[in-house]
Amino acid sequence: MGHDHTHAHRHSLRAGARYQSRLGLAFVVIAVFFVVEAVAGFLTNSLSLLSDAAHMFTDVLGLGMALAAIQLANRFEHRMAGDSRHTFGLYRLEILAAFVNALILFAAAVWVLVEAATRLRNVPEVLETPMLVVAVLGLAANLLAFAVLRQGAKESLNVHGAYLEVLADTVGSVGVILAALLMQWFDWRWIDPVLAALIGLWILPQTWRLGRQAVRILLQAAPEHVDISRLRAELTAIGGVVDVHDLHVWTLTSEMDAASAHLMTEDDIDPHSVLDQARELLDLGYGIEHATFQVEPRSHNGCERVSW
């Protein structure tokens, strides 16, 4: 009995839409150079280039998901939800893509670590000059994407996430350049697999966080910042409320939380006042602007049969 829309999330998506062309440019630059770096890694036999390419792949997926989120949100916003079978929109595609991203990255990081251990026992020849050239070009590509996204990152959550991905990958490119220079100057062939292993170890925690967050959302777990017991107690403390049941809090997609609950009240209580207080509690106390409440009098029977 009552709902509101996630204005902050929509504001972020609209802000992101203003920078859609910049996101598209950054996506093309990083995607093209991901292919270049991956091919160059195989041709130069550089494991650090290959591991950096794997990390650059996260940028490609991150930028792609940001673009997809903007496109899907804009498309759905121009259609009535009742006219579509997707009554929650298509926001979950972003989470599915993130989960697939995590699986791919985990496999890539494990392969890099195993290959690095193998190469440390038998260090292969690496073409350090082409490796250095590609790494420098990779750094240039990251800096270009960094500059393109910098302004939009201040206004849009989606653009900000893509911006942070590119920033992290810039550090990896600097590491590959340093490794190529050390091999040229001191003939430290072992630095290539060592750097690759470090990049792999850097990717694994990111993969874990990304996968864990995606799984929590897909399983419709309550957001980590929401204490369900505390929320239930605070709703019950609203004047006239005698019981709270069928309470659910979940995340639809990143930065877009929702909640629903049945609020049982005394028979003579004004439901409008209860509804307003409950919505204000969710909005100001938990940052949840999309909340649906069913306010029901104590004398009403039957709801206990549908509660899960």
Kinemage of the C-alpha trace (Angstrom):
@kinemage 1
@onewidth
@group {chain A} dominant
@subgroup {mainchain}
@vectorlist {calphas} color= white
{ca met a 1} P 0.000 0.000 0.000
{ca gly a 2} L 2.304 2.733 -1.254
{ca his a 3} L 5.553 2.912 -3.188
{ca asp a 4} L 8.189 5.371 -4.410
{ca his a 5} L 10.817 5.292 -7.149
{ca thr a 6} L 14.582 5.211 -6.763
{ca his a 7} L 15.147 8.841 -7.699
{ca ala a 8} L 18.858 8.792 -6.860
{ca his a 9} L 19.491 5.806 -9.108
{ca arg a 10} L 17.497 7.338 -11.954
{ca his a 11} L 19.346 10.637 -11.520
{ca ser a 12} L 22.615 8.710 -11.764
{ca leu a 13} L 21.455 6.902 -14.908
{ca arg a 14} L 20.327 10.161 -16.500
{ca ala a 15} L 23.664 11.746 -15.623
{ca gly a 16} L 25.366 8.732 -17.157
{ca ala a 17} L 23.270 9.140 -20.300
{ca arg a 18} L 24.747 12.609 -20.778
{ca tyr a 19} L 28.158 10.982 -20.950
{ca gln a 20} L 27.062 8.009 -23.030
{ca ser a 21} L 29.183 9.062 -26.016
{ca arg a 22} L 32.250 9.331 -23.778
{ca leu a 23} L 31.534 5.903 -22.308
{ca gly a 24} L 31.222 4.555 -25.838
{ca leu a 25} L 34.552 6.090 -26.864
{ca ala a 26} L 36.307 4.699 -23.793
{ca phe a 27} L 34.732 1.282 -24.448
{ca val a 28} L 36.000 1.200 -28.061
{ca val a 29} L 39.516 2.328 -27.069
{ca ile a 30} L 39.866 -0.221 -24.271
{ca ala a 31} L 38.232 -3.061 -26.243
{ca val a 32} L 40.522 -2.552 -29.235
{ca phe a 33} L 43.583 -2.380 -27.059
{ca phe a 34} L 42.552 -5.432 -25.058
{ca val a 35} L 42.743 -7.427 -28.305
{ca val a 36} L 46.087 -5.804 -29.201
{ca glu a 37} L 47.579 -6.541 -25.786
{ca ala a 38} L 46.309 -10.134 -25.707
{ca val a 39} L 47.733 -10.884 -29.170
{ca ala a 40} L 50.997 -9.123 -28.316
{ca gly a 41} L 51.255 -11.113 -25.085
{ca phe a 42} L 51.194 -14.385 -27.017
{ca leu a 43} L 53.570 -13.133 -29.727
{ca thr a 44} L 56.140 -11.707 -27.286
{ca asn a 45} L 55.704 -14.626 -24.858
{ca ser a 46} L 55.087 -12.101 -22.074
{ca leu a 47} L 52.939 -13.441 -19.269
{ca ser a 48} L 52.715 -10.006 -17.638
{ca leu a 49} L 51.199 -8.584 -20.840
{ca leu a 50} L 48.681 -11.434 -20.904
{ca ser a 51} L 47.749 -10.902 -17.261
{ca asp a 52} L 47.376 -7.170 -17.849
{ca ala a 53} L 45.169 -7.968 -20.849
{ca ala a 54} L 43.010 -10.116 -18.540
{ca his a 55} L 42.652 -7.175 -16.199
{ca met a 56} L 41.881 -4.898 -19.150
{ca phe a 57} L 39.103 -7.344 -20.020
{ca thr a 58} L 37.409 -6.293 -16.759
{ca asp a 59} L 37.462 -2.715 -18.049
{ca val a 60} L 35.772 -3.835 -21.274
{ca leu a 61} L 33.034 -5.646 -19.337
{ca gly a 62} L 32.696 -2.822 -16.810
{ca leu a 63} L 32.286 -0.198 -19.523
{ca gly a 64} L 29.953 -2.493 -21.461
{ca met a 65} L 27.752 -3.028 -18.404
{ca ala a 66} L 27.658 0.721 -17.722
{ca leu a 67} L 26.524 1.369 -21.288
{ca ala a 68} L 23.995 -1.475 -21.147
{ca ala a 69} L 22.557 -0.188 -17.857
{ca ile a 70} L 22.013 3.262 -19.353
{ca gln a 71} L 20.455 1.867 -22.533
{ca leu a 72} L 18.150 -0.546 -20.715
{ca ala a 73} L 17.102 2.012 -18.114
{ca asn a 74} L 16.289 4.614 -20.749
{ca arg a 75} L 14.389 2.081 -22.868
{ca phe a 76} L 12.331 0.810 -19.944
{ca glu a 77} L 11.683 4.314 -18.602
{ca his a 78} L 9.918 5.170 -21.853
{ca arg a 79} L 7.580 2.186 -21.500
{ca met a 80} L 4.927 1.498 -18.899
{ca ala a 81} L 5.998 -1.375 -16.646
{ca gly a 82} L 2.525 -2.872 -17.023
{ca asp a 83} L 3.039 -3.201 -20.768
{ca ser a 84} L 6.024 -5.491 -20.335
{ca arg a 85} L 6.439 -8.985 -18.963
{ca his a 86} L 9.595 -7.661 -17.259
{ca thr a 87} L 7.811 -5.834 -14.458
{ca phe a 88} L 11.126 -5.078 -12.734
{ca gly a 89} L 12.766 -3.963 -15.969
{ca leu a 90} L 15.960 -5.531 -17.269
{ca tyr a 91} L 18.305 -4.199 -14.596
{ca arg a 92} L 19.332 -7.709 -13.488
{ca leu a 93} L 21.203 -8.233 -16.781
{ca glu a 94} L 23.918 -6.047 -15.281
{ca ile a 95} L 24.262 -8.446 -12.341
{ca leu a 96} L 24.270 -11.545 -14.561
{ca ala a 97} L 27.040 -9.978 -16.653
{ca ala a 98} L 28.992 -9.201 -13.485
{ca phe a 99} L 28.694 -12.823 -12.320
{ca val a 100} L 29.938 -14.154 -15.671
{ca asn a 101} L 32.726 -11.581 -15.524
{ca ala a 102} L 33.785 -12.891 -12.107
{ca leu a 103} L 33.884 -16.508 -13.327
{ca ile a 104} L 36.003 -15.610 -16.359
{ca leu a 105} L 38.376 -13.493 -14.289
{ca phe a 106} L 38.784 -16.215 -11.688
{ca ala a 107} L 39.746 -18.738 -14.360
{ca ala a 108} L 42.143 -16.245 -15.972
{ca ala a 109} L 43.803 -15.385 -12.645
{ca val a 110} L 44.286 -19.059 -11.731
{ca trp a 111} L 45.787 -19.770 -15.174
{ca val a 112} L 48.189 -16.825 -14.782
{ca leu a 113} L 49.328 -18.020 -11.350
{ca val a 114} L 49.893 -21.603 -12.536
{ca glu a 115} L 51.719 -20.415 -15.640
{ca ala a 116} L 53.839 -18.007 -13.570
{ca ala a 117} L 54.930 -20.832 -11.253
{ca thr a 118} L 55.872 -22.934 -14.299
{ca arg a 119} L 57.873 -20.127 -15.878
{ca leu a 120} L 59.755 -19.357 -12.686
{ca arg a 121} L 61.172 -22.897 -12.794
{ca asn a 122} L 62.126 -22.550 -16.445
{ca val a 123} L 62.278 -18.874 -17.421
{ca pro a 124} L 61.482 -18.492 -21.143
{ca glu a 125} L 62.774 -15.887 -23.577
{ca val a 126} L 60.620 -12.758 -23.792
{ca leu a 127} L 60.727 -10.135 -26.554
{ca glu a 128} L 61.084 -7.187 -24.206
{ca thr a 129} L 61.245 -4.390 -26.819
{ca pro a 130} L 57.864 -5.175 -28.478
{ca met a 131} L 56.519 -5.829 -24.979
{ca leu a 132} L 57.633 -2.340 -23.909
{ca val a 133} L 56.093 -0.706 -26.985
{ca val a 134} L 52.733 -2.422 -26.431
{ca ala a 135} L 52.781 -1.603 -22.708
{ca val a 136} L 53.423 2.090 -23.431
{ca leu a 137} L 50.585 2.126 -25.965
{ca gly a 138} L 48.391 0.384 -23.394
{ca leu a 139} L 49.199 3.068 -20.841
{ca ala a 140} L 48.304 5.728 -23.421
{ca ala a 141} L 44.970 4.008 -24.110
{ca asn a 142} L 44.179 3.858 -20.397
{ca leu a 143} L 45.121 7.526 -19.899
{ca leu a 144} L 42.863 8.511 -22.806
{ca ala a 145} L 39.941 6.564 -21.338
{ca phe a 146} L 40.789 8.028 -17.913
{ca ala a 147} L 40.579 11.592 -19.289
{ca val a 148} L 37.358 10.872 -21.199
{ca leu a 149} L 35.574 9.503 -18.109
{ca arg a 150} L 36.933 11.878 -15.479
{ca gln a 151} L 34.200 14.536 -15.657
{ca gly a 152} L 31.315 12.063 -15.882
{ca ala a 153} L 32.604 10.130 -12.849
{ca lys a 154} L 31.611 13.079 -10.639
{ca glu a 155} L 27.934 12.829 -11.599
{ca ser a 156} L 27.163 9.199 -12.459
{ca leu a 157} L 27.621 6.048 -10.378
{ca asn a 158} L 27.915 3.963 -13.537
{ca val a 159} L 30.561 6.213 -15.061
{ca his a 160} L 32.365 6.375 -11.719
{ca gly a 161} L 32.596 2.567 -11.589
{ca ala a 162} L 34.028 2.428 -15.111
{ca tyr a 163} L 36.430 5.245 -14.223
{ca leu a 164} L 37.799 3.289 -11.246
{ca glu a 165} L 38.272 0.181 -13.429
{ca val a 166} L 40.373 2.161 -15.918
{ca leu a 167} L 42.343 3.789 -13.099
{ca ala a 168} L 43.227 0.380 -11.651
{ca asp a 169} L 44.301 -0.939 -15.055
{ca thr a 170} L 46.560 2.084 -15.549
{ca val a 171} L 48.597 0.870 -12.577
{ca gly a 172} L 48.968 -2.540 -14.254
{ca ser a 173} L 50.234 -0.937 -17.466
{ca val a 174} L 52.868 0.984 -15.506
{ca gly a 175} L 53.987 -2.308 -13.924
{ca val a 176} L 54.387 -3.996 -17.315
{ca ile a 177} L 56.463 -1.043 -18.576
{ca leu a 178} L 58.687 -1.296 -15.509
{ca ala a 179} L 59.127 -5.051 -16.039
{ca ala a 180} L 60.106 -4.542 -19.702
{ca leu a 181} L 62.669 -1.899 -18.737
{ca leu a 182} L 64.187 -4.098 -16.009
{ca met a 183} L 64.566 -6.936 -18.514
{ca gln a 184} L 66.280 -4.613 -20.966
{ca trp a 185} L 68.582 -3.011 -18.428
{ca phe a 186} L 69.460 -5.923 -16.137
{ca asp a 187} L 68.296 -8.986 -18.092
{ca trp a 188} L 65.960 -9.941 -15.207
{ca arg a 189} L 63.885 -12.508 -17.100
{ca trp a 190} L 62.255 -13.673 -13.895
{ca ile a 191} L 60.515 -10.303 -13.453
{ca asp a 192} L 57.933 -11.104 -16.144
{ca pro a 193} L 56.350 -14.148 -14.409
{ca val a 194} L 56.724 -12.449 -11.005
{ca leu a 195} L 54.837 -9.363 -12.185
{ca ala a 196} L 52.234 -11.573 -13.855
{ca ala a 197} L 51.704 -13.433 -10.574
{ca leu a 198} L 51.323 -10.128 -8.713
{ca ile a 199} L 48.698 -8.961 -11.202
{ca gly a 200} L 46.952 -12.339 -10.865
{ca leu a 201} L 46.952 -12.010 -7.083
{ca trp a 202} L 45.592 -8.495 -7.465
{ca ile a 203} L 42.761 -9.712 -9.704
{ca leu a 204} L 41.638 -12.530 -7.379
{ca pro a 205} L 40.321 -10.343 -4.503
{ca gln a 206} L 38.487 -8.150 -7.030
{ca thr a 207} L 37.010 -11.282 -8.569
{ca trp a 208} L 35.904 -12.547 -5.170
{ca arg a 209} L 34.229 -9.246 -4.255
{ca leu a 210} L 32.519 -8.972 -7.643
{ca gly a 211} L 31.307 -12.591 -7.605
{ca arg a 212} L 30.168 -12.424 -3.982
{ca gln a 213} L 28.204 -9.231 -4.583
{ca ala a 214} L 26.591 -10.641 -7.724
{ca val a 215} L 25.591 -13.885 -5.981
{ca arg a 216} L 24.100 -11.996 -3.013
{ca ile a 217} L 21.972 -9.917 -5.363
{ca leu a 218} L 20.909 -12.921 -7.461
{ca leu a 219} L 19.892 -14.751 -4.275
{ca gln a 220} L 17.962 -11.629 -3.221
{ca ala a 221} L 19.841 -11.347 0.061
{ca ala a 222} L 19.304 -8.177 2.050
{ca pro a 223} L 21.891 -5.446 1.366
{ca glu a 224} L 24.813 -5.626 3.766
{ca his a 225} L 24.040 -2.219 5.274
{ca val a 226} L 20.513 -3.321 6.293
{ca asp a 227} L 20.073 -5.041 9.675
{ca ile a 228} L 16.764 -6.897 9.231
{ca ser a 229} L 16.183 -7.369 12.972
{ca arg a 230} L 16.747 -3.683 13.638
{ca leu a 231} L 14.517 -2.667 10.720
{ca arg a 232} L 11.728 -4.948 11.941
{ca ala a 233} L 11.999 -3.451 15.456
{ca glu a 234} L 11.916 0.109 14.106
{ca leu a 235} L 8.849 -0.602 11.970
{ca thr a 236} L 7.123 -2.238 14.937
{ca ala a 237} L 7.902 0.884 17.016
{ca ile a 238} L 5.773 3.061 14.725
{ca gly a 239} L 2.716 4.261 16.642
{ca gly a 240} L -0.221 1.894 16.254
{ca val a 241} L 1.776 -0.953 14.650
{ca val a 242} L 1.413 -4.212 16.575
{ca asp a 243} L 3.196 -6.636 14.244
{ca val a 244} L 5.476 -6.691 11.214
{ca his a 245} L 5.634 -9.768 9.000
{ca asp a 246} L 6.456 -10.802 5.460
{ca leu a 247} L 9.376 -8.340 5.557
{ca his a 248} L 11.674 -8.496 2.517
{ca val a 249} L 14.611 -6.298 1.540
{ca trp a 250} L 16.591 -6.949 -1.632
{ca thr a 251} L 18.747 -5.340 -4.294
{ca leu a 252} L 17.465 -5.171 -7.853
{ca thr a 253} L 20.774 -3.978 -9.307
{ca ser a 254} L 23.681 -1.865 -8.093
{ca glu a 255} L 22.556 1.167 -6.058
{ca met a 256} L 18.904 0.141 -6.415
{ca asp a 257} L 17.418 -1.409 -3.248
{ca ala a 258} L 13.772 -2.228 -2.575
{ca ala a 259} L 11.657 -3.443 0.343
{ca ser a 260} L 8.185 -4.741 1.123
{ca ala a 261} L 6.363 -5.631 4.351
{ca his a 262} L 2.982 -6.201 5.970
{ca leu a 263} L 2.298 -3.802 8.861
{ca met a 264} L -0.471 -4.913 11.231
{ca thr a 265} L -2.080 -2.068 13.167
{ca glu a 266} L -4.772 -1.470 15.743
{ca asp a 267} L -8.208 -1.251 14.120
{ca asp a 268} L -8.663 2.470 14.854
{ca ile a 269} L -5.277 3.633 13.517
{ca asp a 270} L -5.088 5.890 10.455
{ca pro a 271} L -3.216 3.816 7.807
{ca his a 272} L -2.035 6.963 5.986
{ca ser a 273} L 0.046 8.066 8.969
{ca val a 274} L 1.554 4.578 9.394
{ca leu a 275} L 2.396 4.396 5.698
{ca asp a 276} L 4.059 7.825 5.673
{ca gln a 277} L 6.178 7.030 8.744
{ca ala a 278} L 7.246 3.647 7.341
{ca arg a 279} L 8.274 5.139 4.006
{ca glu a 280} L 10.205 7.936 5.746
{ca leu a 281} L 11.991 5.379 7.951
{ca leu a 282} L 13.137 3.331 4.929
{ca asp a 283} L 14.151 6.412 2.946
{ca leu a 284} L 16.027 8.406 5.595
{ca gly a 285} L 17.273 5.521 7.728
{ca tyr a 286} L 18.292 3.032 5.062
{ca gly a 287} L 18.403 4.900 1.763
{ca ile a 288} L 15.615 2.725 0.327
{ca glu a 289} L 13.247 4.903 -1.690
{ca his a 290} L 11.304 2.076 -3.328
{ca ala a 291} L 9.236 0.462 -0.577
{ca thr a 292} L 5.851 -1.248 -0.737
{ca phe a 293} L 3.791 -1.693 2.453
{ca gln a 294} L 0.526 -3.455 3.105
{ca val a 295} L -1.136 -1.872 6.122
{ca glu a 296} L -3.711 -4.226 7.614
{ca pro a 297} L -5.880 -3.965 10.777
{ca arg a 298} L -5.484 -6.419 13.617
{ca ser a 299} L -8.963 -7.818 12.928
{ca his a 300} L -7.974 -8.867 9.410
{ca asn a 301} L -7.317 -12.601 8.917
{ca gly a 302} L -5.578 -14.651 6.231
{ca cys a 303} L -2.196 -12.987 5.682
{ca glu a 304} L -0.335 -15.608 7.727
{ca arg a 305} L -1.115 -18.164 4.984
{ca val a 306} L 0.882 -16.252 2.336
{ca ser a 307} L 3.900 -15.224 4.376
{ca trp a 308} L 7.331 -16.693 3.502
